[in-house]
């Protein structure tokens, strides 16, 4: 039974053109899905093809996608961070706390990003220095970080952010283009270049495919992983700044369950959950697919919980269908 | 054998659990009376049952994030069945939800076995799907206490030989698991698959099928717990046991079950669940705000995983250093 041994990672002996074709077809498949959803939405609701509505729809995914970019690198390197939503809660709480003392907007943003970096470094240190499995560590820190928010806030909430702070999450650059969209686009380019055009990016793939071989080829594996955790923390801090600015308030339950949507987005983007392969363009398209699905269903008055059925089915379906086709073809 | 137990992870955890109880007793002496400890055990019973199911899943190198959603869906189905057919005997309802839970677990299992999707992806997907289905079948409405029939609500509370049926369910599950794991080929194959899947294939064990069985059993237990949960709290709604899957995984980790697979024991799983149960029950009586609970259980997970990794460290000389461990 060959699928019995699929738990291990393996590299093909040589890169065949067929493998490349399958790899290419993943992003192609995603684009087809995205276009299909776009057309279906446009037909189903007359309110869909409206620049302002579409602009609002981007809020559905821009914040999650910021984290998803960093998470993509982390997952390609064979690790995972489930504490990202909890980092948002803690960073948001830290900003809310600071805002009580009249800290202004740049200060608040620094505090949010700084909290994210610290949380990421804590995860990274536990995983790399103590050689612990990241899934357990981040399930633990997920409770810990959000738990600290609950200790600080209880059932209360922070409001009273300075007015200029709202610009990040609610402001527009030009016409319908929001500040968050600009951040999203910039980050897509930065992460795309980082993963696909730098030595660091190559190291991430190498670690994901075979950490031992990567170590022997001179890659400082723990350091790269540590940096990736800090990066994920930083992006979570950035998402916290955007989300807090957009909502204008902080509760300890802010962003509950967001980590699952981020992982869904990453996996939907064709990034192998076992590590070693995946692309940033795939992640970008997946962000649009998820944003279009939730927005389109929202226009049709489908409740959020039912939308989650579609997201869950999409996650399983997009991965299962190519495999099922391959199984049928083999017969 | 006694010596081996004294040095084991379970003994250390048992000592920690007793120390924790004594520490709580210094603040509130009533905590360690048998009646109260019985209540704590009864409170922890759902967690114990789910932890057992999760244990075999983790031992086979998988993870099931959908257990709480499965529980909630089965609980809602049990409640709706009871409302629709008040005359239906409770045993029929229990059988139905155990089968349904097993089916939902088998759905996870079949996707992992036959389609080869990683368990974390499958159960992440089914977690949201199962929660969504609860909303669809209930229309988002609550099923309240007064709509449920008296026998439906009475069963988990009924006292038998000094303990509520809810506690007995946990005890029976623990005993059944101890037997299955020590005495049946299936129980042993869970550990064989987790310890070394390649070697397991060569000994004639079907790895995928074994993982499928683990998911099915875990699902059936979620179904049972679904009924127990809904009848005990006498309410069913979409979000019951929200986030409970993390408590279950936490209990497994604290109980010394290695997330890398192949290592774990029934006793450890029970102790891990009791540890969380004691903390949950103790916080209010020692005047700590319940808002501390989340941070404390998070810290407990991290400490437990650090301690476990120390004790699992391979002894002897390492010839080839591995750069990082697989999650």
Contacts between the chains, C-beta under 8 A, distances in Angstrom:
chain1	res1	chain2	res2	distance
A	1	B	201	6.2
A	1	B	206	6.7
A	1	B	207	6.9
A	1	B	208	6.9
A	3	B	113	7.8
A	3	B	116	4.9
A	3	B	208	6.0
A	4	B	197	6.2
A	4	B	200	7.7
A	4	B	201	4.9
A	4	B	206	7.1
A	4	B	207	3.7
A	4	B	208	5.8
A	5	B	197	6.2
A	5	B	198	5.8
A	5	B	201	6.6
A	5	B	207	7.6
A	6	B	116	5.6
A	7	B	61	5.9
A	7	B	197	5.7
A	8	B	197	8.0
A	9	B	326	8.0
A	78	B	324	6.8
A	78	B	326	6.8
A	78	B	327	6.9
A	79	B	324	7.9
A	79	B	327	6.3
A	80	B	120	7.9
A	80	B	327	6.0
A	126	B	302	6.8
A	126	B	306	7.7
A	130	B	306	6.0
A	130	B	309	6.7
A	131	B	309	6.7
A	131	B	324	7.5
A	131	B	325	6.1
A	132	B	305	5.5
A	132	B	306	6.8
A	132	B	309	5.6
A	132	B	325	8.0
A	133	B	259	5.0
A	133	B	260	6.4
A	133	B	305	7.6
A	133	B	325	5.9
A	133	B	326	7.7
A	133	B	327	4.8
A	134	B	327	5.2
A	135	B	63	7.4
A	135	B	120	7.7
A	135	B	259	6.2
A	135	B	327	4.6
A	136	B	249	7.8
A	136	B	253	5.4
A	136	B	259	5.0
A	136	B	301	6.9
A	136	B	305	4.9
A	137	B	302	6.7
A	137	B	305	6.6
A	139	B	246	6.0
A	139	B	249	5.9
A	139	B	250	6.8
A	139	B	253	7.6
A	139	B	301	6.4
A	140	B	250	7.4
A	140	B	253	7.6
A	140	B	298	5.2
A	140	B	299	7.6
A	140	B	301	3.4
A	140	B	302	4.1
A	140	B	305	6.6
A	141	B	298	6.5
A	141	B	302	6.8
A	142	B	246	7.1
A	142	B	298	6.9
A	143	B	246	6.8
A	143	B	250	7.2
A	143	B	294	5.2
A	143	B	295	6.9
A	143	B	297	5.4
A	143	B	298	3.0
A	143	B	301	6.6
A	144	B	294	8.0
A	144	B	295	5.6
A	144	B	298	3.2
A	144	B	299	5.7
A	144	B	302	6.7
A	145	B	298	7.5
A	146	B	294	6.0
A	146	B	298	7.9
A	147	B	291	7.9
A	147	B	292	7.2
A	147	B	293	7.4
A	147	B	294	3.4
A	147	B	295	2.7
A	147	B	296	7.1
A	147	B	297	7.5
A	147	B	298	5.1
A	147	B	299	8.0
A	148	B	295	5.4
A	150	B	291	4.3
A	150	B	292	7.7
A	150	B	294	5.4
A	150	B	295	7.0
A	151	B	289	7.5
A	151	B	291	5.6
A	151	B	292	5.7
A	151	B	295	5.7
A	154	B	289	6.8
A	154	B	291	5.1
A	155	B	291	7.8
A	207	B	323	7.5
A	207	B	324	7.1
A	211	B	322	6.9
A	211	B	323	3.8
A	211	B	324	4.0
A	212	B	320	7.1
A	212	B	321	7.6
A	212	B	322	5.4
A	212	B	323	5.1
A	214	B	323	6.2
A	215	B	321	7.3
A	215	B	323	3.7
A	221	B	323	4.2
A	221	B	324	5.7
A	222	B	323	7.8
A	222	B	324	7.5
A	225	B	324	6.8
A	252	B	291	8.0
A	256	B	243	7.9
A	260	B	124	5.7
A	260	B	127	7.1
A	260	B	128	7.0
A	263	B	120	7.9
A	263	B	124	6.2
A	264	B	124	6.5
A	264	B	125	7.6
A	267	B	121	5.5
A	267	B	124	7.9
A	273	B	118	4.8
A	273	B	120	6.2
A	273	B	121	5.4
A	274	B	118	6.1
A	303	B	135	6.7
A	303	B	140	7.1
A	305	B	131	6.5
A	305	B	132	5.4
A	305	B	135	4.3
A	305	B	140	7.5
A	305	B	238	6.4
A	306	B	132	5.4
A	306	B	135	6.1
A	306	B	136	6.6
A	307	B	132	7.9
A	308	B	128	4.0
A	308	B	129	7.6
A	308	B	131	6.4
A	308	B	132	5.0
A	309	B	128	6.7
A	309	B	129	5.2
A	309	B	132	3.4
A	309	B	133	6.9
A	309	B	136	7.6
A	311	B	128	5.9
A	312	B	124	7.6
A	312	B	125	4.2
A	312	B	126	6.6
A	312	B	127	7.1
A	312	B	128	3.6
A	312	B	129	4.0
A	312	B	132	7.0
A	313	B	125	7.1
A	313	B	129	6.2
A	315	B	121	6.6
A	315	B	124	6.6
A	315	B	125	4.2
A	316	B	111	6.7
A	316	B	117	6.8
A	316	B	121	7.3
A	316	B	122	6.4
A	316	B	125	4.0
A	316	B	126	7.4
A	316	B	129	7.8
A	319	B	117	5.2
A	319	B	121	6.3
A	320	B	111	6.6
A	320	B	115	5.1
A	320	B	117	6.1
A	323	B	115	5.3
A	323	B	116	6.1
A	323	B	117	7.3
A	324	B	115	6.5
A	327	B	115	7.8
